[in-house]
Amino acid sequence: MPSPSHLSPDNILRFLQVRSDSASTSEIVSALHLGKADRRHLFKMLAKLKKRRAIEELPGGRYRLPGRKAEREDGSQHEQRHRGSAPSAPRSTALLANRDEIKGRLVLHHDGYGFVVPDTPVPHLDGDVFIPRDAIEDAMHGDHVVAKLQRLRGFSGAQRAEGRIIRVLGRAHPSVVGLFRYGQRGNVVLPYDVRMQHEIEIPPGEELPPALRKKLGLEDSQERPAKIKRHPRLPELDGAVVNVELLRYPRGGAAPTGRVIEILGRPGELGVDTEIIIRKHHLPHAFSAEDLEEAERRAKPVHQGDLEGREDFRHLPIVTIDGETARDFDDAVYVERRADGGWHLQVHIADVAHYVRTATALDQEARLRGTSVYFPDRAVPMLPEALSNGLC
């Protein structure tokens, strides 16, 4: 399958932003890994950006962002005034001595390069830290990392930085969703998120989730032996969408490895896209046995003891205001005309705190989820169905 084109106005502007000087069309082609078919579109796109005054064209067919030259000249003149030294050549890069490491979150681009978004804004930097594709090291998209700044461009107070990842502080993805592929040299999973730059290698035997192991008659003691013969291709796996638990992250150039823990279905099947989004964003979607048991225990009809300290409105014709296809009916209203000709409005909401008590397992799970998440075909509720679909 041909790789997707990386030609877009945003990518062109981003590339020119991280350069210290102007760029030719051939340099843009090389940096964005464009094919021959993209060149004609590139010239049209450059012409449109030039017409919008988003870029400037220089003699010799080179391009830069507007005002880039003025920035470098102003920075040089600023240095000369404060140092009192003789004029020197414009200085476009600088090495940092003590403040050369920044912690932040790595955001990768599908073309391989990325940016570190600092945990806290850095006063002397303008925006995020650019990380070239050969400086990502063993980090993955979304990881919490330490980047070492290597070059600065621009003038004091608004410098653009380029760096290299030197350490991974925390991994963002305990699991990855992708397409399972059998291969001559081993099985792999191709991540659905194009910003995940690594194929996940699946060692022999680790491609079998619990349901398939049961189907093949493998016992728990056989689950992960030191050596296992390669299993034949299974139609349930070949080309399926799977969720993979990472066993080893990238290290020293070695690819990550993992085990298949779920088969979500086939690409294009109804509901599979929703399952992909849930796993891709690591949304909690399964309740523990303790949570379900507590929800069933609390989901009892209102009894006399529950009315203590409360006013009972159940005799009124209160109407829910959720749509007919809503999955949660937790808001309702009642309106009556007053004797003076005005209107009295009551707004009733579900009393979740009555059913979910503080510091219980169900309370902790609800705090973790924060809210229910709705999709066209289903919902990932904050509370188990025994509560969310009736009482809360």
N, C-alpha and C positions, 0 to 999 in steps of 0.2 A: 504494500500500500504506500503510495507516495507520501512523503512528509509534508505537513501543512506549510503554506507560505508564511513567512514572518514579515511580509511587507505591509506596513501600515503607517499612517502619519505619526502615531504615537511612538512607534519604534524608531522612526527616523529622528524625531525630535529628541528622544531619550539618548540615542547614540551621539548626536551632536552635543548634547548637554554634558556628557562625561568626557568629551575630548578637550584637550587644551588648545587645539588649533582647528583650522578648517579641514574639511574632508572632501575628497573627490568622489565622483560617482562609483568608481571602482572600489574605493575603500568602504563605501556604504554597502555595496553589493557583497563584499567579502565579510564585513562585520555582521550583516543580517543573514548571511548564508542564502542568498537569493539565486535562483536558477536563471537560465537564459530567458525563459518565458516571462520572468518578472521585470526584466530590464525596461521594456517599453512602458509598463505601468509605473515603474520607478520615476522615469522622466516626467510623466504626467503628474505624478504626485508631488514631485519637487516643484514643478511649475505652479501648481495650486498653492503649495505652502509659501512660495515666493510671492504670489499674488496677494495672499492674505497677510503678507509681511511677517510670517512666522519664522522665515529664514532669509538669509542674504546670499546672493550669488556673487562670487569674486571672480576676477579675471582668471582664466585657465580652467573654468568649470568646477570651481570649488565652492563649498557651501559652509555656512556657519550660522549660529544663532545671532539675532540682532544685538548689537552692543557688546559682543564678546571682546572685540579688540579694545574698546574704550575701557572695559573693566580692567584689563591687564595693564593698560597704560596708567589708569588712575591709581592702581595698586602700586605700581613702580614709583610714581611721583610721590605717593604718600610715604613710602619708605625713605625716599631721598630727603624729604622735608624733615622727617624725624631723626634720621641718622646724620644729616648734614654732610653727607658724602657726595662725591662726584657722581653724575649720572652713569647708570650702568644698564645693561641689557635687561629687558623685561623678564621678570622671574615668574614662571608659570607653575612651577612645582616646588614643594617644600617638604622636608622630612620632619616629623615631630620627634621630640626628645622624650618627654615624660608623659604627655597626654596622648599616647599613640595607641591605646587600646580602648575599645568601646564595646559594651554589652548591648545586645539587642536581638530582635527577631529577624531571621533570614527569610526574605520573600524572593523566591526564584521566578525567573521568566522561563517560558517554554523553550527558549533558545539556549538556555544553559547559564547565562549570567544572572546576577541577582542584586539585591540591595539589602543592607542591614538597617532596620528601623530602630534607632537607639531607644533604650528603655526610657531615658529622659532626654529632652532636647539638649543639644550641645551648642552653646552660644556662638562659637566661631564657625560652625558648619552650616551650610545652606542645604537643608534637606537630608536625605539618607546617604549611606555610604555605599558606593558602587563596588560590587565584587565581580571581577572578570570570571569567565567560565573556568579558567585554569587555576583559580584561587579559591574555589568552593571547598576543596579538600573533601573530607568525609561527611560534611553536613548535608542535611536534606531540607526540603522546603518546610518552613514553619518552625524549625529548630531554634532554640535559644542559644546564642553563640557569642563568642568573643572575637572581634575583628581587630586586626592590627592595621592601623592606618599607614599607608606607604607613600601616598602622594596627595598633595593639596593643590588645587587650582583656584584661581580667582584672587580677590583682594581680601584683606583682613576684615573679619566680621561677616563675610558671606562667601566662605570657601566651599568648594565642592571637593569631596574626598573620595579616594579609591583605596581599597584595602584588601586584605587576605584573611580568610577564616583560620584562626590558630587553635580554637578549642570549641568543643560542643558542651554547653552547660546542661542542656535538657533536650530530650527528644520530643517532638510534637506528635508523632504517629506511632502508637503501639501496634496498629494494624493498618493494612492498606487494601483497598478494593481494586480489583482489576480483572483482566481476561487471563484465563489459564491456557497455557500452550504446552503441548508435548514437543520435545525437541530431541535431536540426535545426541546432543551433548548433555542433556538434562532438561528437566521441566522448569518453566519459568512462569511468572505472572507479570503481565504488562499493566502497570498502574493506569487507571482511568484519568487521574489528574496528570495532565501533561507537564506540570511543574515538578513532578517526581521524576528525577533524572535517572533512576536506577531500575533495572529489571530485578524482580525478586526471584532468586533461585530457590527452588523447592527440592530438597534432598529426597531420594527414593524413600517411599513410605509416608512422607510428610504431606503428600498430596491427598491423603484419604481423611476426610472429616469423619466424625463419629458415626453418622448415618451410613456412610459407605463402608466403614470398617465393620459395622454390624451386618450389612448386606453380604459382605465377603466372608463373614464368619470368623473374623479375627478377634482374639480375646484381648482384654485390657493389658495382660502381661506381654503381649506381642506388640503393644502400641508403638514403642519407639526403640527397637533393638539397635545395637551398635552397627550391625550390618544387616541389610535386608535386600532380597532380590527385587529387581524392578518389576512392578506390576504391569500387566497389559493395559493398553489404552482403554479407558472406560468412556462410553458415550456421554455419561452424566457430567464428565469433567472436560472433555475436549472442547475448547472454545466457550466454556461456561464463564459466567460472571461469578467470581469468588471473593471471599473475604479472607485475608491472610494475616495471621499473627506473626509479627517479626521476631525471629529468634536471635538474629545477629544483624547489627547495623553496619553500614559501610565502614571499612577500616583498612587503611593502608592500600587503597586501590581495590580491595576485594569487595565483591558485590554483596549486598545484604541477602540473608536467607530467611525463610519463613515456613510456616505450616498452614495448610488450608484448614480453616475452622468452620466455614459455611459455604455452601453453594447457593447463590441467590437466584439463579435462573439463567435463561438465555438472553443475549442482547435483543432488545426490541419487544420482549414479552411484557404483557400488561403488569404494571406494578414494580417491575425490576428497577426502573429509573428511580423510584422513590426509595427502594432498598439501598441503592447505590449512594444516594444523597445522605441517608441516615448514617451509613458506615463511613462515608468519606469525611463527614463532619463530626464523627464520633459522638452522635447523639445517644444518650442513654435510652434504650428502647425496650429493655426487658426488666421486669421486677423480680426481686428475690422471693423465695418461698416465705421468708419472714414478713416482707412487705405485703404480699398477697393475703397471708393469714391475718395480719393486723387489719387490713382493709375489710375483709369479710367479717371480722369480729366487730368492727365499728359501724358497719353498714346495716344497722338495725332500724326498724320503724320507730318513729318518735313515740316514746312512752311518757307516762305521767311525770316521771322524775325529770325528764328533759325540759319540762315547762317551768320549772322553778326559776324565778327571776326573769321570766320572759313573758311577752304578750303573744297570744295565739291569734294569727290572722287567717287561719285556714277556712274560716266560714265565709270569707270574701271571695268574689270571682276574680282572683288575681291571674293575669295573663302573662305568659312568657313572651319575651321580645326577641328571642333567637329565631333565626330562619327555620323553615321547614326541614331543610337538609342539615341543620347544625348537629354537631356531635356532642355538644355540651349545652344543657339547658340550665343556666345558672343565674339568669337575670330575669326579673319579672316586674310588672307595674300594675297599679290599680288607680283608677281615677273616679272621683265622685263629685257631683255638683254640690256646692255648699248652699246654705240657706240664703246667704247674701248675694247669690248669683255668681260667685267665683268658683274656682275648682280646687279640689284637694288632691294632690298627687302623692302616691306612695311608691317608692322604688325599693324593691326587695332583691337582695343578693344572697347567694348561698353562704351559709355560715360554716366555712371550711374549718375554722379553728375549733369548732365543737367536735369534729370528727377526727382531726389530725392534731394530736396533742404534742406539745413542745418536747423536743429531745428524744422522741421515739424514732424507731427505724424509718417509719413512714415520713416523719418530718424531715429527717436527714436526706432521704431520697428526693423529696419534693424540693428542698433547698438546692440540691445538686442540679436538678432539672430546670428550676427557675420558672418555667412556663410550659404550657402545652405547645406542640409544634404541629401545624396543620398542613396537609398535602391534599391534592385534588381527590385522591382515592382513599385516604386514611388519615389518622391523627396519631401522634406520639404523645400520649397524655402525661400530665404531671403527676396524676394520681391513678391508682389501679381502677379498672373498669367498674368494680363494685361501688366505688364512690363517685368517679368522674361522670358516669353515664346515668346517674340517678340523683344522688343526694347532694353532690358538690359540683 
